[in-house]
Amino acid sequence: MVVVIAGPSAGSLDVARGIADHLEAELVESYSKIFPDGETYVRVEAEPGDRAIVVQTMSRPQDTSFVQALLLADALLGLGFQEITLVAPYTAYARQDKRFLRGEPVSIAVVLRSLGLAGYKSFYTVEIHKEESLAAFPGKAASISPFLYMAREVGLDNSYIYLAPDVGALRRVESLARSLGARYDYLVKRRDRITGEITIETKHLDVKGEKVVIVDDIISTGGTVSRAAKLLLEQGASQVEVLVAHAVLAGNAVEKLRSAGVKRVYAGNTLPPVRDDLVSYIDLSPLIAEKLRSEIVGVQS
């Protein structure tokens, strides 16, 4: 028997409900509160079974969401579950994937090791910043790429040019564009050594008169994407849209994007939605459920 546990973090319940529906599994909601001293408490009321799938996205406050995930694992072990899987649609700390400066931690490695030590046997997330980071998890771990699924859901096709915001993000754009039979490129950022002015240009393709989609794993403050969109429109692009797995959209990110001329942001529902007509959310629970169905023993169609 498989039970899907909806974690208490904001944004988890809707994804958990979708996964449970697609797997025809029981859905159980968890309970959490914060004690007056700031400590976190969780409780799950579920009948023990063979496998529990915890859906807990690491939305803000990320530290609390992470601790809740750790505590949920022990709660389920205490109930007698033998195999516990964590689905974290958004994984916090993923961008700190190396020691950029002396004395820094590799934060994502700490997070993943801790989840394994807490009792999770397998770990699934959506479009982690660097897939190599998953090696730190002491069990089966996978990052689910959502972009082809998302593009098909909203009708993006090979009439668009797909752009990575930098060469480091090229692999995800290349994979998507090749699947669609579309053109793709990446943006190059240059800084004038005298004036300090930053320019962003495409590496190979001319965007004049073209519909452009910028593809990335995450939009946080919106600075990079808004600057890129503005320059692409100045170079003659007919429109600029954005396809992103995780829409953090901190601060005034949405207004930055709108002011830059972005027509639409398409985002996965890995985080709580921002209520703005610029952003359209795509339910990724069917995609996640099919990955779980194909890879986890005991989940059958």
N, C-alpha and C positions, 0 to 999 in steps of 0.2 A: 504494500500500500504506500502510495506517495501522498504526502501532505505538503501543500504550499503555505508557507508562513509569511504573512505580510509584516515586514518590519515597521517600526513606528516612525521612521524618518519621513519627512515631507516628500511626497512624490512616489513613495513605495507602493501604496495600496493599489493604485490604478494598474500599475504594471503587474503586480502580484495577481490581481483579479483576472487580468487578461491571460497570464500564463496558466493559471488554474483552469480557466475556461477551455483553453486550447488543449490542455493535457487531460481534461476531464478528471481533475484531481480536487480533493477537498481543499478549501481555502480557510485558513485560520488567521484571525487578526491577533496581533500582540498588543500588549499594554506597556506603556512606559511613563515614568514621571521623573522629575528632578527633585531630590530632597532639598530642604532648606539650606543645607551646607554646600549644595552644588553637585552632589554625587548623583549618578544615574541609576535608575531602577527599571528592570523589565520583568515581565511575566508572560508566559504562554500557557493557555489552557487547551491542550490537545491530547487526544488519545495516542499512545505510543504506536509507532509503526516502523516499517523497515527503513524508509528514507524520508527526510524532510528537506525541502528546498526553501531556503530563506531568501526572500527578496528584500534587500535593504540597500537603497541607493545612498551614497554618502553626501547628501545635500547639506546645506548650511543649517545649523553649525556643524561643520564637518567632524570636529573632534567628538562631539556627542554622538553623531551617527556611527562613527567608527567604534566607539565604546559599546554602543547598543548592539552592534553586530557581534562583538566579542562575547558579550553577556548572553545573547540569544543562543549562541552555540552551546554554552555550558548548560543553559536552561533546558535545551532539547536533549542533550546527553543525559541530564538528570531525569528526563521523562522516559528514557529508554530507547531513543532512536539510535540506530546503528550507523547509518550513513547520513551525513549532513552536507548539503551543498549550499554555497553562498552565491547568489546572483546579485552583483552590485552593478546596476546599470551605469552608474557614474562612480568611478573610483577616485577618491580624493588623494592628494599628494603625488599623483602620477607624474607631474612635470618635474619634480625633484628626483630625477632618475640617475643622477651621478653627483659627484662632489665637484661642484662648479668652483668653489673656493675652499682653501685649506680649512679644515675644522668643521666642515658641514657634514650632515648625515646623508645617506641615500634613503630618503624618506619613504619612497614607495617600497623599497625592500623591507624596511621595518614593518610597514603596514601588512604586507603579504605574509611575511614570516609569522607575525603575531596572529593573523587569522588562521593559519595552519596550526599553530600551537594551541589555539582556543578550541580546536576540534573539527574544523571544516576539512573534509576530505577532497573536495573539488571546488573550484572557483571559476565563475564566469562573469565577464564584464563586457561592456560595449566600447569598442574603439579606444583602448588604452593608449596613452600618448606614445609609448615605445613598447612594442610587443615583447622585446627581449626582457623587459622588467619582470615578466611573469615567471621567469626562471627562479625567482626568489621564493615562490610559493611551493611548499613541500608536498605537492600532490598534483593532481590534474588541474590545469589552468588553461583558459582560452579567452581570447578577445574576439568578439563578434563584430565583423565589419558590417555597418548598416547602410552604406551609401547606395549600392545598387538597388536594394529593397526600397529605400527612400525615394530615389530618383524615379523608379517605376510607379510608386504610389502617387507621386505628384505630377507625373507626365513629362519629366525632363528626358530629352532624347538626344540624338546625334546632330541636331541642328544647333546645339550650344557648343561653345568652347569651354572646357573645364580647366580651371587654373588652381595651382597650389600657391599659397601665400609665400612660400619659400621652398628652396630645393629640398629641405628636410621633410617636407610634407608631400613630396612628389609621388612616392610609392602609392599612397591611397588614391591620388587623382589618376595616376596611370592605370591602376587596376579598374577603377570605375569607367574611365573613358574607353579603354579597350573592350570592356564588356558591352558598352553601348555603341561601339564603332564610331566614336567621336574624336575630335581633335582635343589635344591637351597641351599644357605648357606650365611653366612655373614663373613666379615673379622674382625679380632681382632687385634688392634694395641697395641703393648707392648713397653715400654721404659725401658731400662736397667738403674737401679737407680745409678749404679756406672759409666758406660761409657756414658750414655745418648743415646746409639744407639737404633734406632727404628726398630722393626720388625713387619711384618704384616703376619698373618696366618689365614687360614680358621678355622672355629670353629669346624666343624664336618666332612667335606668331604675331601678326598684325590683327588687332582687335577692332579696327575701324568698321563700323556697321554691323558688328557681331553681337549676339546675345552671349553673355558670359556668366558662368557659375563659378564662384570661389568655393572651394571645398576644403574643410579643415576639421580637426577633431573637436575643437573647443573655441568658443568665443567667450572671453572673460570680460575685459573692459571695452572691447570693440575697437581699440585704437588701430591695430594693424589692418583689420579688414576695412574699416571706414576709410583709412588713408588709401588703401589699394583701390577701393571702389571709386573714390573720387578721381584718382589719376586715370583709371581705366575709362571712365566716362569722358574725361578731358581728352583722352587719346581717340575718342570716337566710338567707343562701345555703345550699342543702342540701348542696352539695359544690363544691369548687374544684379544677380541674385546670389544668395549664399546657401550652401548646403552644409550643415554642421551637426555632428553627433550630439554635442553637449552645449546647451545655451545657458551659460552662467549669467551673462548679461548683468554684470555688477555695475552699480552706480548709474550713470546716465548713458550706458552703452547703447540702448535702443535709440536715443535721440542722436547720438553720434552717427549711427548707421543711417538713420533717416535723413539727417542733414547732408550726408555724403552722397545721397542719391540711390541707396540700395532699394531695389523694388520689393524684395521679399526675402525673409530668412526662413528656411525650412530646417527644423530642428527635431531631433529625436525627443521622446518624452522621458528622458533619463533624469530630469530634474523638474522641480515644480514649475509650472508655466508662468511666464510673464504675460499679463493680460494686455496685449497690444496687437492691433491688427497688422503690424509689420511682420509678426512672427507667427508662422503656422507650425503646429506640432504634429508629428507623425507617430502613431502608436507602434512601438517596436516589440510589443509582447508576442505577436505571432512569430516573428523572426527568432526571438529568444527561445520560445517554447519549442520550435522545431529543432533548434540546436540541442536543447536538453533531451528531446525525444530521441534524437539520433545517437546520442553519446552516453546517456546515463542508464545503467542497467536498471531494469524494473519499470522504465517509462516506455510503454508500448503504445503504438497507434491502434 
